[in-house]
Amino acid sequence: MSEGGVDGTVAAVRLAEGAPLGSALDAGEPGDWLALDAGVREVAWYRSAPLPEWEHSAPLPVDLAQLDESRLALALCHRDGRIRQEAVRRAAPYPSLLPLIVIRCTDWVGPIRGQAQRLLREVLDADAAVCLAPLILRVGRRRRGAYGIEVLGEILRRAAHGRLIALLSSSDRVVRRFAYQVAVDTRLLGPAELARAAAQDRDSLIQDLCATAALAALCDAEAYGDVLPHLLTASNPRTRSAGVTALRKVGRPEEATRFLGDRSALVRACARYVVRQHGGDPVAWYRERCASPGCADVPPGAVIGLAECRNRADAGLLWPLLANPAAGVRARAVAGLRTLDCAHSERLRPLLDDPAPGVVRETAVALLPSAQELPADWLLERTGSERARHIRLAAFRLLVARGGIAALRAAVALLEDPDAKLRAWAGQAVQGWRPSVVERGCAVEVGELLNRSRHLFSDYVLLRRKWAAGVPG
């Protein structure tokens, strides 16, 4: 049994044979300790591997004083609760066994759990807490794991600044979340540091926590230069949106205008709110920038932002943008027309041959509701190997949505396609294909197509599919 990088049963056997604790597992890896804890009981119950001498004692070795560190580690994981309890009592002089004490704090036997919890509170200091934080937080997910997290929080809240700072850069996301929560609770970090963390950390929960805390500490416009630049330039949209919303709080709402064309819908929505509260007109700003359809400098965010204002009359400004030289603008124009429910299939069809994958993807999404209206032969032609990959994917997607014999023809033809993704998708499409009333008039062709894909079905399922399609014989 293995919960970490080590096989717990192998580690247990090695310790039973006298191997040093440090050579049997990685002391800094929480999963190794959990694997050992489970592995000792696995060896004891189910395996015939060599066991410690005390394992054969009857009925109970009441004195574990003579056991060395490795054997005491095994005793702390023993299946017999009386041995575990005596081992906990003997473990205090061995700091290296503290990870197993952390695990025993969640023991299912109440007296053992209580004794381990008392010992943990007595011996855990700031240095050990920093080292054991990953294990404590991992064990804390268990049913009785709250105590260890409580002790860890108390110690870190009293610890020196440097101790907690070390955890803020941990590679373990759970550890970083806990450390930042403690840092916010204790006001260890200033607004600028919190804003920097919100902008730079990869975890969304940490970003939200730090951005919220930074803005809560932002009392006046004087703090703008230290905090908001970090938030407004963050790559995470939620952090940027928090910064944009704060522009109103610090009395600088006019700066929200430049975020009306942001790449994120959330940021654009916040910018529109701030601009409107300041008496501005986001719609007029969008219309002004979309009024030059041939201009390569049209912000793509302004195009979709105009559609997000939900005025269908603005579709007249979006249609000319389908010919804009910038692929991002063309893609956003298609998305905007779909948002306004103005995506007419006949006018959008030519964009399925666009050289830009993003434009073709948006076009396919916009055409999906009207897939039945698209000519089947026109779509089949675009699944040919001479076409660009993104065009073939979009055409096949529309054919699958269209259904019928055309979808089956395309899927069977793509079963031997050189593109692995298309082959896999085609196989799924063939397996999921169901005949309609129309297909009963093409029973012979359906039978031939199903025979070409017989490797995808069992004989029974293939026979059922043919029967459903009215295939003779």
Protein Blocks (a to p, Z undefined) as FASTA:
>chain_A
ZZblbdfklmmmmmmnopafklmpcfklmklmmmmmmmmmmmmmmmccdcdfklmpcfbd
fblklpcfklmmmmmmpmblklmmmmmmmmmmmmklmmmmmmmmmccbfklmmmmmmmmm
mmmcfklmmmmmmmmmmmmmpmklmmmmmmmmmmmmmmcfklmmmmmmpcblklmmmmmm
mmmmnomacfklmmmmmmmpmbfklmmmmmmmmmmmmmbfklmmmmmmmmmmpfblklmm
mmmmmmmmnopamlmmmmmmgcbfklmmmmmmmmmmnopafklmmmmmmmmmkbckbcfk
lmmmmmmnopaklmmmmmmmmmpfblklmmmmmmmmmmnopacfklmmmmmmpfblklmm
mmmmmmmmmmmmpcfklmmmmmpfkbcfklmmmmmmmmmmngpjklmmmmmmmmmgfblk
lmmmmmmmmmmpccdfklmmmmmmmmmmmmmmmmmpcfklmmmmmmmnopgZZ
